[in-house]
Amino acid sequence: MSEQLPAAAGAAAAGVRSASTWGSALSCQEFAAVGSVGFEPVGQVFGAAVYAAASAGGSSCPGTSGSAGGGMAAPPGVQAAGPGDAGFGPLVEAMYQARDAAIGRMTAQCAAVGGHGVVGVRVSRGRFALGGLEFTAIGTAVRAPGAAAAPRVPFTSDLSGQDFARLITAGWIPAGLALGIAIGSRHDDRATARQARPWSGNAEVAGWTELVNQSRKDARRRLEADVRQLGGEGVVIAGMQMRVRERDCPAAVGRRDHVVEVTFIGTAIVRFSPARHRPGGPAVAIMPLGSQHHHQGRL
């Protein structure tokens, strides 16, 4: 993560330290919940980054190249974007770099105002007016007044104040925000086009099913890698978002491709006691039953 604090953000942090009041994005219920487990807010913190996204449209077609990025064995006709992929790979990497920069600056601002971590983080992504992708991260810095020492790197969490309090009460603490992004594309071959016709009746479009499943699998793999990098034992997933769009095939005139982008975001968590045995397998994902998962786009 980029921990360098820009001049404007540094001035804002200095203003928070010198002020006799603090700001918060917490509701009254969240404020009370955070206080019930020994934490107090010290100020609202923010981070932003704008990145240019090279090859954002993808320049290859899985129906003609038959390749899958990232070393993954994708189903026939499905292309998954990886770090070395010349199509959507640069876009995925730009998303991760912009996310890391925004969260890193927010975390640095938290440390600058004396916070031990950030709760209620909201990460948003959008198109910047002048071009490129803009990532923003905003949350409330909190600290535990009775703690012997501040952590080397403040934790980050997208959990609400109430869920943060429940997590602490249960013996867990956030390690950091984890993200999984994957972009997959599939060329609409003759079989897919035939299955998708309105008069084909109630029938599964196998190619689209493969595309959605492969993209979700790739996003989960990247999420688990993020959790391991943060040292987490598991992850509480806040939501899953899926965007679906069509494009003109870059390799076959008059043909169409479908592109699916899947994003997982959650909070990596660890137990209080470092002596407790950690599982050696993959990170455990927890999806709250009461949460609302956002799905944009339709197949």
PEQUI-V416714 format. One record per backbone hydrogen bond with DSSP energy under -0.5 kcal/mol. CO is the residue of the C=O (numbers start at 1). NH is the residue of the N-H. E is the energy in kcal/mol with one decimal. If there is no record, write none. Layout:
co=CO nh=NH e=E
co=CO nh=NH e=E
This chain:
co=1 nh=3 e=-0.8
co=4 nh=6 e=-0.7
co=6 nh=10 e=-2.7
co=7 nh=11 e=-2.2
co=8 nh=12 e=-1.9
co=9 nh=13 e=-2.4
co=10 nh=14 e=-2.3
co=11 nh=15 e=-2.0
co=12 nh=16 e=-1.9
co=13 nh=17 e=-2.2
co=14 nh=18 e=-2.0
co=15 nh=19 e=-1.3
co=27 nh=31 e=-2.8
co=28 nh=32 e=-2.2
co=29 nh=33 e=-2.1
co=30 nh=34 e=-2.7
co=31 nh=35 e=-2.0
co=32 nh=36 e=-1.5
co=33 nh=37 e=-0.6
co=34 nh=37 e=-1.0
co=34 nh=39 e=-1.8
co=35 nh=38 e=-1.6
co=40 nh=143 e=-2.2
co=43 nh=141 e=-2.9
co=45 nh=139 e=-2.1
co=47 nh=137 e=-2.8
co=49 nh=135 e=-2.8
co=51 nh=133 e=-3.3
co=52 nh=54 e=-0.7
co=53 nh=56 e=-0.8
co=55 nh=58 e=-1.1
co=61 nh=64 e=-1.2
co=61 nh=65 e=-2.8
co=62 nh=66 e=-1.2
co=68 nh=71 e=-0.6
co=69 nh=72 e=-1.1
co=72 nh=74 e=-1.4
co=75 nh=78 e=-2.2
co=77 nh=187 e=-0.9
co=78 nh=80 e=-0.5
co=79 nh=185 e=-2.2
co=80 nh=69 e=-2.0
co=82 nh=85 e=-1.5
co=87 nh=58 e=-0.6
co=88 nh=92 e=-2.2
co=89 nh=93 e=-2.5
co=90 nh=94 e=-2.1
co=91 nh=95 e=-2.0
co=92 nh=96 e=-2.0
co=93 nh=97 e=-2.5
co=94 nh=98 e=-2.5
co=95 nh=99 e=-2.4
co=96 nh=100 e=-2.8
co=97 nh=101 e=-2.2
co=98 nh=102 e=-2.4
co=99 nh=103 e=-2.6
co=100 nh=104 e=-2.5
co=101 nh=105 e=-2.2
co=102 nh=106 e=-1.9
co=103 nh=107 e=-2.7
co=104 nh=108 e=-2.3
co=105 nh=109 e=-2.0
co=106 nh=110 e=-1.9
co=107 nh=111 e=-2.4
co=108 nh=112 e=-2.0
co=109 nh=113 e=-1.3
co=110 nh=113 e=-0.5
co=110 nh=115 e=-2.8
co=111 nh=114 e=-1.3
co=116 nh=155 e=-1.5
co=117 nh=142 e=-2.9
co=118 nh=157 e=-1.4
co=119 nh=140 e=-2.2
co=121 nh=123 e=-0.5
co=122 nh=124 e=-0.5
co=122 nh=138 e=-1.4
co=124 nh=136 e=-2.3
co=126 nh=134 e=-3.2
co=128 nh=131 e=-1.9
co=132 nh=128 e=-2.2
co=133 nh=51 e=-2.7
co=133 nh=135 e=-0.5
co=134 nh=126 e=-2.0
co=135 nh=49 e=-2.1
co=136 nh=124 e=-2.3
co=137 nh=47 e=-2.5
co=138 nh=122 e=-2.5
co=139 nh=45 e=-2.5
co=139 nh=141 e=-0.5
co=140 nh=119 e=-2.4
co=141 nh=42 e=-3.0
co=141 nh=43 e=-1.0
co=142 nh=116 e=-3.1
co=142 nh=117 e=-1.6
co=143 nh=40 e=-2.4
co=143 nh=145 e=-0.7
co=144 nh=147 e=-2.2
co=155 nh=118 e=-2.2
co=157 nh=121 e=-2.6
co=159 nh=120 e=-1.7
co=160 nh=164 e=-2.7
co=161 nh=165 e=-2.0
co=162 nh=166 e=-2.1
co=163 nh=167 e=-2.3
co=164 nh=168 e=-2.2
co=165 nh=169 e=-2.5
co=166 nh=170 e=-1.8
co=167 nh=172 e=-2.4
co=168 nh=171 e=-1.7
co=171 nh=272 e=-1.8
co=173 nh=270 e=-2.3
co=176 nh=268 e=-2.9
co=178 nh=266 e=-2.1
co=180 nh=264 e=-2.9
co=182 nh=262 e=-2.7
co=183 nh=81 e=-2.6
co=184 nh=260 e=-3.1
co=185 nh=79 e=-2.7
co=186 nh=258 e=-2.6
co=187 nh=189 e=-1.4
co=189 nh=193 e=-2.6
co=190 nh=194 e=-2.2
co=191 nh=195 e=-2.3
co=192 nh=196 e=-1.8
co=194 nh=197 e=-0.9
co=197 nh=200 e=-2.0
co=198 nh=201 e=-0.8
co=201 nh=203 e=-1.3
co=204 nh=206 e=-1.1
co=205 nh=208 e=-0.6
co=205 nh=209 e=-2.0
co=206 nh=210 e=-2.4
co=207 nh=211 e=-1.8
co=208 nh=212 e=-2.4
co=209 nh=213 e=-2.6
co=210 nh=214 e=-2.4
co=211 nh=215 e=-2.2
co=212 nh=216 e=-2.3
co=213 nh=217 e=-2.2
co=214 nh=218 e=-2.3
co=215 nh=219 e=-2.3
co=216 nh=220 e=-2.5
co=217 nh=221 e=-2.1
co=218 nh=222 e=-2.0
co=219 nh=223 e=-2.2
co=220 nh=224 e=-2.6
co=221 nh=225 e=-1.7
co=222 nh=226 e=-1.9
co=223 nh=227 e=-2.2
co=224 nh=228 e=-2.4
co=225 nh=229 e=-2.1
co=226 nh=230 e=-1.6
co=227 nh=231 e=-0.5
co=227 nh=232 e=-2.5
co=228 nh=231 e=-1.1
co=233 nh=284 e=-1.3
co=234 nh=269 e=-2.3
co=235 nh=237 e=-0.8
co=235 nh=286 e=-3.0
co=236 nh=267 e=-2.2
co=237 nh=288 e=-0.7
co=239 nh=265 e=-1.7
co=241 nh=263 e=-2.6
co=242 nh=296 e=-1.8
co=243 nh=261 e=-2.7
co=245 nh=259 e=-2.9
co=247 nh=257 e=-2.4
co=252 nh=255 e=-1.8
co=255 nh=249 e=-2.6
co=256 nh=188 e=-2.4
co=257 nh=247 e=-2.0
co=258 nh=186 e=-2.5
co=259 nh=245 e=-2.3
co=260 nh=184 e=-2.9
co=261 nh=243 e=-2.7
co=262 nh=182 e=-2.1
co=263 nh=241 e=-2.6
co=264 nh=180 e=-2.7
co=265 nh=238 e=-2.0
co=265 nh=239 e=-1.4
co=266 nh=178 e=-2.9
co=266 nh=268 e=-0.5
co=267 nh=236 e=-2.5
co=268 nh=175 e=-3.7
co=268 nh=176 e=-1.2
co=269 nh=233 e=-2.8
co=269 nh=234 e=-1.3
co=270 nh=173 e=-2.7
co=272 nh=274 e=-0.5
co=273 nh=276 e=-1.0
co=284 nh=235 e=-3.0
co=286 nh=237 e=-2.8
co=286 nh=288 e=-0.6
co=288 nh=291 e=-1.0
co=291 nh=293 e=-0.5
co=293 nh=295 e=-0.5
